[in-house]
Amino acid sequence: MARRHPGRIVVLVHEAVHHLQNIAGLTYACPQEREALAYQAQEKWLGLFGRSLASEFQIDGLTLLVNTKCLY
């Protein structure tokens, strides 16, 4: 199933990263900062299938920057 639909599984990859962050007790300056690792994991997962966040979810570099940086 993952080979045919990596875009479906990648949501679980993202949430698994957050679960591991919680278990490890990691803290971040802002909620957006904790998203960086989750998006990196998603990009690596999709890359295994020749896909990307841009191709699957239309998430480009600027969107990632805004979604992963503290803006205050």
PyMOL Python script that loads the backbone (N, CA, C, O; Angstrom):
from pymol import cmd

cmd.read_pdbstr("""\
ATOM      1  N   MET A   1       0.816  -1.188   0.000  1.00  0.00           N
ATOM      2  CA  MET A   1       0.000   0.000   0.000  1.00  0.00           C
ATOM      3  C   MET A   1       0.867   1.263   0.000  1.00  0.00           C
ATOM      4  O   MET A   1       0.550   2.226  -0.698  1.00  0.00           O
ATOM      5  N   ALA A   2       1.953   1.267   0.773  1.00  0.00           N
ATOM      6  CA  ALA A   2       2.794   2.465   0.856  1.00  0.00           C
ATOM      7  C   ALA A   2       3.362   2.835  -0.510  1.00  0.00           C
ATOM      8  O   ALA A   2       3.483   4.019  -0.825  1.00  0.00           O
ATOM      9  N   ARG A   3       3.712   1.843  -1.321  1.00  0.00           N
ATOM     10  CA  ARG A   3       4.273   2.142  -2.643  1.00  0.00           C
ATOM     11  C   ARG A   3       3.263   2.840  -3.548  1.00  0.00           C
ATOM     12  O   ARG A   3       3.619   3.719  -4.332  1.00  0.00           O
ATOM     13  N   ARG A   4       2.034   2.449  -3.433  1.00  0.00           N
ATOM     14  CA  ARG A   4       1.007   3.048  -4.289  1.00  0.00           C
ATOM     15  C   ARG A   4       0.498   4.371  -3.738  1.00  0.00           C
ATOM     16  O   ARG A   4       0.076   5.240  -4.501  1.00  0.00           O
ATOM     17  N   HIS A   5       0.534   4.531  -2.416  1.00  0.00           N
ATOM     18  CA  HIS A   5      -0.051   5.718  -1.788  1.00  0.00           C
ATOM     19  C   HIS A   5       0.855   6.292  -0.694  1.00  0.00           C
ATOM     20  O   HIS A   5       0.430   6.391   0.457  1.00  0.00           O
ATOM     21  N   PRO A   6       2.089   6.669  -1.024  1.00  0.00           N
ATOM     22  CA  PRO A   6       2.968   7.208   0.011  1.00  0.00           C
ATOM     23  C   PRO A   6       2.435   8.497   0.621  1.00  0.00           C
ATOM     24  O   PRO A   6       2.768   8.824   1.760  1.00  0.00           O
ATOM     25  N   GLY A   7       1.613   9.233  -0.119  1.00  0.00           N
ATOM     26  CA  GLY A   7       1.029  10.462   0.393  1.00  0.00           C
ATOM     27  C   GLY A   7       0.076  10.238   1.543  1.00  0.00           C
ATOM     28  O   GLY A   7      -0.113  11.127   2.373  1.00  0.00           O
ATOM     29  N   ARG A   8      -0.526   9.070   1.608  1.00  0.00           N
ATOM     30  CA  ARG A   8      -1.428   8.745   2.721  1.00  0.00           C
ATOM     31  C   ARG A   8      -0.630   8.416   3.975  1.00  0.00           C
ATOM     32  O   ARG A   8      -0.957   8.883   5.066  1.00  0.00           O
ATOM     33  N   ILE A   9       0.402   7.622   3.819  1.00  0.00           N
ATOM     34  CA  ILE A   9       1.219   7.186   4.943  1.00  0.00           C
ATOM     35  C   ILE A   9       2.020   8.341   5.530  1.00  0.00           C
ATOM     36  O   ILE A   9       2.306   8.354   6.727  1.00  0.00           O
ATOM     37  N   VAL A  10       2.379   9.302   4.703  1.00  0.00           N
ATOM     38  CA  VAL A  10       3.256  10.385   5.146  1.00  0.00           C
ATOM     39  C   VAL A  10       2.625  11.217   6.264  1.00  0.00           C
ATOM     40  O   VAL A  10       3.349  11.825   7.051  1.00  0.00           O
ATOM     41  N   VAL A  11       1.323  11.257   6.349  1.00  0.00           N
ATOM     42  CA  VAL A  11       0.668  11.961   7.452  1.00  0.00           C
ATOM     43  C   VAL A  11       0.991  11.253   8.767  1.00  0.00           C
ATOM     44  O   VAL A  11       1.207  11.906   9.788  1.00  0.00           O
ATOM     45  N   LEU A  12       1.022   9.938   8.746  1.00  0.00           N
ATOM     46  CA  LEU A  12       1.398   9.175   9.939  1.00  0.00           C
ATOM     47  C   LEU A  12       2.861   9.407  10.301  1.00  0.00           C
ATOM     48  O   LEU A  12       3.204   9.476  11.481  1.00  0.00           O
ATOM     49  N   VAL A  13       3.716   9.527   9.304  1.00  0.00           N
ATOM     50  CA  VAL A  13       5.130   9.824   9.536  1.00  0.00           C
ATOM     51  C   VAL A  13       5.238  11.143  10.295  1.00  0.00           C
ATOM     52  O   VAL A  13       5.961  11.238  11.287  1.00  0.00           O
ATOM     53  N   HIS A  14       4.526  12.145   9.832  1.00  0.00           N
ATOM     54  CA  HIS A  14       4.536  13.467  10.457  1.00  0.00           C
ATOM     55  C   HIS A  14       4.102  13.381  11.922  1.00  0.00           C
ATOM     56  O   HIS A  14       4.759  13.929  12.807  1.00  0.00           O
ATOM     57  N   GLU A  15       3.005  12.696  12.161  1.00  0.00           N
ATOM     58  CA  GLU A  15       2.482  12.591  13.526  1.00  0.00           C
ATOM     59  C   GLU A  15       3.361  11.708  14.408  1.00  0.00           C
ATOM     60  O   GLU A  15       3.448  11.942  15.614  1.00  0.00           O
ATOM     61  N   ALA A  16       4.012  10.702  13.835  1.00  0.00           N
ATOM     62  CA  ALA A  16       4.936   9.859  14.596  1.00  0.00           C
ATOM     63  C   ALA A  16       6.115  10.686  15.097  1.00  0.00           C
ATOM     64  O   ALA A  16       6.594  10.477  16.212  1.00  0.00           O
ATOM     65  N   VAL A  17       6.577  11.616  14.285  1.00  0.00           N
ATOM     66  CA  VAL A  17       7.662  12.505  14.717  1.00  0.00           C
ATOM     67  C   VAL A  17       7.203  13.307  15.928  1.00  0.00           C
ATOM     68  O   VAL A  17       7.944  13.428  16.904  1.00  0.00           O
ATOM     69  N   HIS A  18       5.999  13.855  15.879  1.00  0.00           N
ATOM     70  CA  HIS A  18       5.497  14.614  17.027  1.00  0.00           C
ATOM     71  C   HIS A  18       5.374  13.735  18.266  1.00  0.00           C
ATOM     72  O   HIS A  18       5.671  14.180  19.375  1.00  0.00           O
ATOM     73  N   HIS A  19       4.948  12.521  18.091  1.00  0.00           N
ATOM     74  CA  HIS A  19       4.849  11.591  19.222  1.00  0.00           C
ATOM     75  C   HIS A  19       6.229  11.367  19.846  1.00  0.00           C
ATOM     76  O   HIS A  19       6.372  11.405  21.068  1.00  0.00           O
ATOM     77  N   LEU A  20       7.231  11.136  19.017  1.00  0.00           N
ATOM     78  CA  LEU A  20       8.592  10.932  19.518  1.00  0.00           C
ATOM     79  C   LEU A  20       9.143  12.194  20.178  1.00  0.00           C
ATOM     80  O   LEU A  20       9.871  12.111  21.167  1.00  0.00           O
ATOM     81  N   GLN A  21       8.801  13.355  19.638  1.00  0.00           N
ATOM     82  CA  GLN A  21       9.212  14.610  20.261  1.00  0.00           C
ATOM     83  C   GLN A  21       8.612  14.726  21.666  1.00  0.00           C
ATOM     84  O   GLN A  21       9.290  15.141  22.606  1.00  0.00           O
ATOM     85  N   ASN A  22       7.342  14.357  21.799  1.00  0.00           N
ATOM     86  CA  ASN A  22       6.679  14.403  23.098  1.00  0.00           C
ATOM     87  C   ASN A  22       7.310  13.429  24.087  1.00  0.00           C
ATOM     88  O   ASN A  22       7.568  13.783  25.238  1.00  0.00           O
ATOM     89  N   ILE A  23       7.556  12.210  23.635  1.00  0.00           N
ATOM     90  CA  ILE A  23       8.165  11.199  24.512  1.00  0.00           C
ATOM     91  C   ILE A  23       9.544  11.642  24.969  1.00  0.00           C
ATOM     92  O   ILE A  23       9.919  11.425  26.121  1.00  0.00           O
ATOM     93  N   ALA A  24      10.301  12.262  24.071  1.00  0.00           N
ATOM     94  CA  ALA A  24      11.655  12.717  24.405  1.00  0.00           C
ATOM     95  C   ALA A  24      11.646  13.973  25.269  1.00  0.00           C
ATOM     96  O   ALA A  24      12.683  14.363  25.805  1.00  0.00           O
ATOM     97  N   GLY A  25      10.490  14.604  25.407  1.00  0.00           N
ATOM     98  CA  GLY A  25      10.391  15.813  26.204  1.00  0.00           C
ATOM     99  C   GLY A  25      11.076  17.010  25.573  1.00  0.00           C
ATOM    100  O   GLY A  25      11.531  17.914  26.273  1.00  0.00           O
ATOM    101  N   LEU A  26      11.147  17.014  24.254  1.00  0.00           N
ATOM    102  CA  LEU A  26      11.794  18.123  23.559  1.00  0.00           C
ATOM    103  C   LEU A  26      10.956  19.393  23.677  1.00  0.00           C
ATOM    104  O   LEU A  26       9.726  19.346  23.652  1.00  0.00           O
ATOM    105  N   THR A  27      11.632  20.509  23.805  1.00  0.00           N
ATOM    106  CA  THR A  27      10.938  21.791  23.875  1.00  0.00           C
ATOM    107  C   THR A  27      11.430  22.693  22.746  1.00  0.00           C
ATOM    108  O   THR A  27      12.544  22.546  22.244  1.00  0.00           O
ATOM    109  N   TYR A  28      10.579  23.613  22.370  1.00  0.00           N
ATOM    110  CA  TYR A  28      10.861  24.497  21.250  1.00  0.00           C
ATOM    111  C   TYR A  28      10.460  25.914  21.614  1.00  0.00           C
ATOM    112  O   TYR A  28       9.642  26.136  22.507  1.00  0.00           O
ATOM    113  N   ALA A  29      11.046  26.864  20.914  1.00  0.00           N
ATOM    114  CA  ALA A  29      10.769  28.275  21.176  1.00  0.00           C
ATOM    115  C   ALA A  29       9.329  28.658  20.822  1.00  0.00           C
ATOM    116  O   ALA A  29       8.755  29.570  21.416  1.00  0.00           O
ATOM    117  N   CYS A  30       8.758  27.947  19.849  1.00  0.00           N
ATOM    118  CA  CYS A  30       7.384  28.214  19.425  1.00  0.00           C
ATOM    119  C   CYS A  30       6.819  26.942  18.786  1.00  0.00           C
ATOM    120  O   CYS A  30       7.583  26.054  18.408  1.00  0.00           O
ATOM    121  N   PRO A  31       5.510  26.842  18.664  1.00  0.00           N
ATOM    122  CA  PRO A  31       4.908  25.644  18.064  1.00  0.00           C
ATOM    123  C   PRO A  31       5.387  25.377  16.632  1.00  0.00           C
ATOM    124  O   PRO A  31       5.525  24.221  16.233  1.00  0.00           O
ATOM    125  N   GLN A  32       5.638  26.430  15.865  1.00  0.00           N
ATOM    126  CA  GLN A  32       6.065  26.252  14.478  1.00  0.00           C
ATOM    127  C   GLN A  32       7.416  25.554  14.399  1.00  0.00           C
ATOM    128  O   GLN A  32       7.661  24.763  13.488  1.00  0.00           O
ATOM    129  N   GLU A  33       8.286  25.848  15.349  1.00  0.00           N
ATOM    130  CA  GLU A  33       9.635  25.275  15.322  1.00  0.00           C
ATOM    131  C   GLU A  33       9.614  23.750  15.431  1.00  0.00           C
ATOM    132  O   GLU A  33      10.476  23.080  14.862  1.00  0.00           O
ATOM    133  N   ARG A  34       8.655  23.204  16.144  1.00  0.00           N
ATOM    134  CA  ARG A  34       8.591  21.746  16.288  1.00  0.00           C
ATOM    135  C   ARG A  34       8.149  21.049  15.002  1.00  0.00           C
ATOM    136  O   ARG A  34       8.306  19.836  14.859  1.00  0.00           O
ATOM    137  N   GLU A  35       7.598  21.823  14.073  1.00  0.00           N
ATOM    138  CA  GLU A  35       7.163  21.257  12.799  1.00  0.00           C
ATOM    139  C   GLU A  35       8.324  20.939  11.855  1.00  0.00           C
ATOM    140  O   GLU A  35       8.179  20.099  10.967  1.00  0.00           O
ATOM    141  N   ALA A  36       9.473  21.597  12.034  1.00  0.00           N
ATOM    142  CA  ALA A  36      10.590  21.446  11.090  1.00  0.00           C
ATOM    143  C   ALA A  36      11.005  19.984  10.932  1.00  0.00           C
ATOM    144  O   ALA A  36      11.125  19.498   9.807  1.00  0.00           O
ATOM    145  N   LEU A  37      11.222  19.287  12.030  1.00  0.00           N
ATOM    146  CA  LEU A  37      11.652  17.890  11.961  1.00  0.00           C
ATOM    147  C   LEU A  37      10.579  16.999  11.331  1.00  0.00           C
ATOM    148  O   LEU A  37      10.894  16.076  10.579  1.00  0.00           O
ATOM    149  N   ALA A  38       9.330  17.277  11.638  1.00  0.00           N
ATOM    150  CA  ALA A  38       8.235  16.479  11.067  1.00  0.00           C
ATOM    151  C   ALA A  38       8.171  16.651   9.546  1.00  0.00           C
ATOM    152  O   ALA A  38       7.970  15.680   8.817  1.00  0.00           O
ATOM    153  N   TYR A  39       8.341  17.881   9.076  1.00  0.00           N
ATOM    154  CA  TYR A  39       8.348  18.105   7.630  1.00  0.00           C
ATOM    155  C   TYR A  39       9.576  17.476   6.975  1.00  0.00           C
ATOM    156  O   TYR A  39       9.485  16.955   5.863  1.00  0.00           O
ATOM    157  N   GLN A  40      10.710  17.519   7.648  1.00  0.00           N
ATOM    158  CA  GLN A  40      11.918  16.879   7.101  1.00  0.00           C
ATOM    159  C   GLN A  40      11.702  15.375   6.953  1.00  0.00           C
ATOM    160  O   GLN A  40      12.083  14.786   5.942  1.00  0.00           O
ATOM    161  N   ALA A  41      11.095  14.761   7.954  1.00  0.00           N
ATOM    162  CA  ALA A  41      10.820  13.323   7.884  1.00  0.00           C
ATOM    163  C   ALA A  41       9.856  13.008   6.742  1.00  0.00           C
ATOM    164  O   ALA A  41      10.033  12.020   6.030  1.00  0.00           O
ATOM    165  N   GLN A  42       8.848  13.842   6.571  1.00  0.00           N
ATOM    166  CA  GLN A  42       7.903  13.640   5.473  1.00  0.00           C
ATOM    167  C   GLN A  42       8.612  13.728   4.119  1.00  0.00           C
ATOM    168  O   GLN A  42       8.375  12.913   3.228  1.00  0.00           O
ATOM    169  N   GLU A  43       9.474  14.720   3.982  1.00  0.00           N
ATOM    170  CA  GLU A  43      10.180  14.905   2.711  1.00  0.00           C
ATOM    171  C   GLU A  43      11.061  13.695   2.403  1.00  0.00           C
ATOM    172  O   GLU A  43      11.122  13.243   1.260  1.00  0.00           O
ATOM    173  N   LYS A  44      11.742  13.175   3.424  1.00  0.00           N
ATOM    174  CA  LYS A  44      12.589  11.985   3.220  1.00  0.00           C
ATOM    175  C   LYS A  44      11.737  10.772   2.845  1.00  0.00           C
ATOM    176  O   LYS A  44      12.094  10.017   1.941  1.00  0.00           O
ATOM    177  N   TRP A  45      10.622  10.587   3.533  1.00  0.00           N
ATOM    178  CA  TRP A  45       9.728   9.456   3.241  1.00  0.00           C
ATOM    179  C   TRP A  45       9.231   9.537   1.794  1.00  0.00           C
ATOM    180  O   TRP A  45       9.312   8.562   1.047  1.00  0.00           O
ATOM    181  N   LEU A  46       8.726  10.688   1.414  1.00  0.00           N
ATOM    182  CA  LEU A  46       8.211  10.843   0.055  1.00  0.00           C
ATOM    183  C   LEU A  46       9.319  10.681  -0.975  1.00  0.00           C
ATOM    184  O   LEU A  46       9.077  10.163  -2.065  1.00  0.00           O
ATOM    185  N   GLY A  47      10.531  11.117  -0.645  1.00  0.00           N
ATOM    186  CA  GLY A  47      11.669  10.978  -1.551  1.00  0.00           C
ATOM    187  C   GLY A  47      11.980   9.530  -1.882  1.00  0.00           C
ATOM    188  O   GLY A  47      12.482   9.231  -2.965  1.00  0.00           O
ATOM    189  N   LEU A  48      11.686   8.636  -0.957  1.00  0.00           N
ATOM    190  CA  LEU A  48      11.896   7.201  -1.222  1.00  0.00           C
ATOM    191  C   LEU A  48      11.051   6.707  -2.397  1.00  0.00           C
ATOM    192  O   LEU A  48      11.359   5.688  -3.016  1.00  0.00           O
ATOM    193  N   PHE A  49       9.986   7.445  -2.690  1.00  0.00           N
ATOM    194  CA  PHE A  49       9.060   7.060  -3.757  1.00  0.00           C
ATOM    195  C   PHE A  49       9.089   8.045  -4.921  1.00  0.00           C
ATOM    196  O   PHE A  49       8.198   8.050  -5.770  1.00  0.00           O
ATOM    197  N   GLY A  50      10.130   8.878  -4.945  1.00  0.00           N
ATOM    198  CA  GLY A  50      10.255   9.837  -6.024  1.00  0.00           C
ATOM    199  C   GLY A  50       9.247  10.969  -5.960  1.00  0.00           C
ATOM    200  O   GLY A  50       8.901  11.565  -6.980  1.00  0.00           O
ATOM    201  N   ARG A  51       8.784  11.260  -4.765  1.00  0.00           N
ATOM    202  CA  ARG A  51       7.786  12.318  -4.591  1.00  0.00           C
ATOM    203  C   ARG A  51       8.300  13.341  -3.587  1.00  0.00           C
ATOM    204  O   ARG A  51       9.374  13.170  -3.009  1.00  0.00           O
ATOM    205  N   SER A  52       7.539  14.388  -3.385  1.00  0.00           N
ATOM    206  CA  SER A  52       7.959  15.439  -2.461  1.00  0.00           C
ATOM    207  C   SER A  52       6.733  16.100  -1.835  1.00  0.00           C
ATOM    208  O   SER A  52       5.598  15.860  -2.247  1.00  0.00           O
ATOM    209  N   LEU A  53       6.990  16.932  -0.836  1.00  0.00           N
ATOM    210  CA  LEU A  53       5.888  17.699  -0.245  1.00  0.00           C
ATOM    211  C   LEU A  53       5.260  18.619  -1.284  1.00  0.00           C
ATOM    212  O   LEU A  53       4.050  18.841  -1.279  1.00  0.00           O
ATOM    213  N   ALA A  54       6.088  19.150  -2.170  1.00  0.00           N
ATOM    214  CA  ALA A  54       5.571  20.033  -3.220  1.00  0.00           C
ATOM    215  C   ALA A  54       4.643  19.281  -4.166  1.00  0.00           C
ATOM    216  O   ALA A  54       3.576  19.781  -4.524  1.00  0.00           O
ATOM    217  N   SER A  55       5.051  18.077  -4.571  1.00  0.00           N
ATOM    218  CA  SER A  55       4.231  17.330  -5.538  1.00  0.00           C
ATOM    219  C   SER A  55       2.975  16.734  -4.908  1.00  0.00           C
ATOM    220  O   SER A  55       1.942  16.620  -5.568  1.00  0.00           O
ATOM    221  N   GLU A  56       3.059  16.360  -3.656  1.00  0.00           N
ATOM    222  CA  GLU A  56       1.916  15.705  -3.005  1.00  0.00           C
ATOM    223  C   GLU A  56       0.951  16.679  -2.334  1.00  0.00           C
ATOM    224  O   GLU A  56      -0.260  16.460  -2.337  1.00  0.00           O
ATOM    225  N   PHE A  57       1.497  17.768  -1.751  1.00  0.00           N
ATOM    226  CA  PHE A  57       0.673  18.673  -0.948  1.00  0.00           C
ATOM    227  C   PHE A  57       0.808  20.144  -1.344  1.00  0.00           C
ATOM    228  O   PHE A  57       0.252  21.019  -0.679  1.00  0.00           O
ATOM    229  N   GLN A  58       1.535  20.417  -2.413  1.00  0.00           N
ATOM    230  CA  GLN A  58       1.772  21.785  -2.858  1.00  0.00           C
ATOM    231  C   GLN A  58       2.380  22.646  -1.746  1.00  0.00           C
ATOM    232  O   GLN A  58       2.035  23.818  -1.595  1.00  0.00           O
ATOM    233  N   ILE A  59       3.290  22.045  -0.969  1.00  0.00           N
ATOM    234  CA  ILE A  59       4.006  22.765   0.077  1.00  0.00           C
ATOM    235  C   ILE A  59       5.372  23.132  -0.477  1.00  0.00           C
ATOM    236  O   ILE A  59       6.221  22.264  -0.678  1.00  0.00           O
ATOM    237  N   ASP A  60       5.582  24.417  -0.722  1.00  0.00           N
ATOM    238  CA  ASP A  60       6.847  24.878  -1.293  1.00  0.00           C
ATOM    239  C   ASP A  60       7.778  25.388  -0.186  1.00  0.00           C
ATOM    240  O   ASP A  60       7.423  25.388   0.992  1.00  0.00           O
ATOM    241  N   GLY A  61       8.958  25.814  -0.588  1.00  0.00           N
ATOM    242  CA  GLY A  61       9.960  26.263   0.365  1.00  0.00           C
ATOM    243  C   GLY A  61       9.511  27.431   1.224  1.00  0.00           C
ATOM    244  O   GLY A  61       9.802  27.462   2.419  1.00  0.00           O
ATOM    245  N   LEU A  62       8.810  28.388   0.640  1.00  0.00           N
ATOM    246  CA  LEU A  62       8.326  29.539   1.409  1.00  0.00           C
ATOM    247  C   LEU A  62       7.298  29.099   2.444  1.00  0.00           C
ATOM    248  O   LEU A  62       7.323  29.563   3.584  1.00  0.00           O
ATOM    249  N   THR A  63       6.405  28.217   2.054  1.00  0.00           N
ATOM    250  CA  THR A  63       5.411  27.695   2.993  1.00  0.00           C
ATOM    251  C   THR A  63       6.093  26.979   4.145  1.00  0.00           C
ATOM    252  O   THR A  63       5.713  27.159   5.302  1.00  0.00           O
ATOM    253  N   LEU A  64       7.104  26.164   3.835  1.00  0.00           N
ATOM    254  CA  LEU A  64       7.850  25.476   4.900  1.00  0.00           C
ATOM    255  C   LEU A  64       8.523  26.475   5.829  1.00  0.00           C
ATOM    256  O   LEU A  64       8.503  26.301   7.048  1.00  0.00           O
ATOM    257  N   LEU A  65       9.105  27.500   5.275  1.00  0.00           N
ATOM    258  CA  LEU A  65       9.774  28.510   6.081  1.00  0.00           C
ATOM    259  C   LEU A  65       8.794  29.167   7.050  1.00  0.00           C
ATOM    260  O   LEU A  65       9.082  29.296   8.240  1.00  0.00           O
ATOM    261  N   VAL A  66       7.658  29.573   6.548  1.00  0.00           N
ATOM    262  CA  VAL A  66       6.642  30.222   7.396  1.00  0.00           C
ATOM    263  C   VAL A  66       6.099  29.257   8.439  1.00  0.00           C
ATOM    264  O   VAL A  66       5.827  29.657   9.571  1.00  0.00           O
ATOM    265  N   ASN A  67       5.938  27.989   8.070  1.00  0.00           N
ATOM    266  CA  ASN A  67       5.351  27.001   8.982  1.00  0.00           C
ATOM    267  C   ASN A  67       6.318  26.441  10.006  1.00  0.00           C
ATOM    268  O   ASN A  67       5.902  25.740  10.928  1.00  0.00           O
ATOM    269  N   THR A  68       7.624  26.744   9.858  1.00  0.00           N
ATOM    270  CA  THR A  68       8.609  26.129  10.761  1.00  0.00           C
ATOM    271  C   THR A  68       9.474  27.133  11.514  1.00  0.00           C
ATOM    272  O   THR A  68      10.357  26.726  12.269  1.00  0.00           O
ATOM    273  N   LYS A  69       9.249  28.419  11.335  1.00  0.00           N
ATOM    274  CA  LYS A  69      10.058  29.434  12.007  1.00  0.00           C
ATOM    275  C   LYS A  69       9.208  30.262  12.957  1.00  0.00           C
ATOM    276  O   LYS A  69       8.044  30.556  12.685  1.00  0.00           O
ATOM    277  N   CYS A  70       9.813  30.627  14.070  1.00  0.00           N
ATOM    278  CA  CYS A  70       9.158  31.550  14.999  1.00  0.00           C
ATOM    279  C   CYS A  70       9.186  32.926  14.353  1.00  0.00           C
ATOM    280  O   CYS A  70      10.249  33.425  13.985  1.00  0.00           O
ATOM    281  N   LEU A  71       8.040  33.524  14.218  1.00  0.00           N
ATOM    282  CA  LEU A  71       7.954  34.798  13.508  1.00  0.00           C
ATOM    283  C   LEU A  71       7.809  35.987  14.448  1.00  0.00           C
ATOM    284  O   LEU A  71       7.320  37.046  14.055  1.00  0.00           O
ATOM    285  N   TYR A  72       8.231  35.805  15.670  1.00  0.00           N
ATOM    286  CA  TYR A  72       8.169  36.921  16.617  1.00  0.00           C
ATOM    287  C   TYR A  72       9.519  37.201  17.198  1.00  0.00           C
ATOM    288  O   TYR A  72       9.662  38.109  18.017  1.00  0.00           O
TER     289      TYR A  72
END
""", "prot")
cmd.dss("prot")
cmd.show_as("cartoon", "prot")
cmd.util.cbc("prot")
cmd.orient("prot")
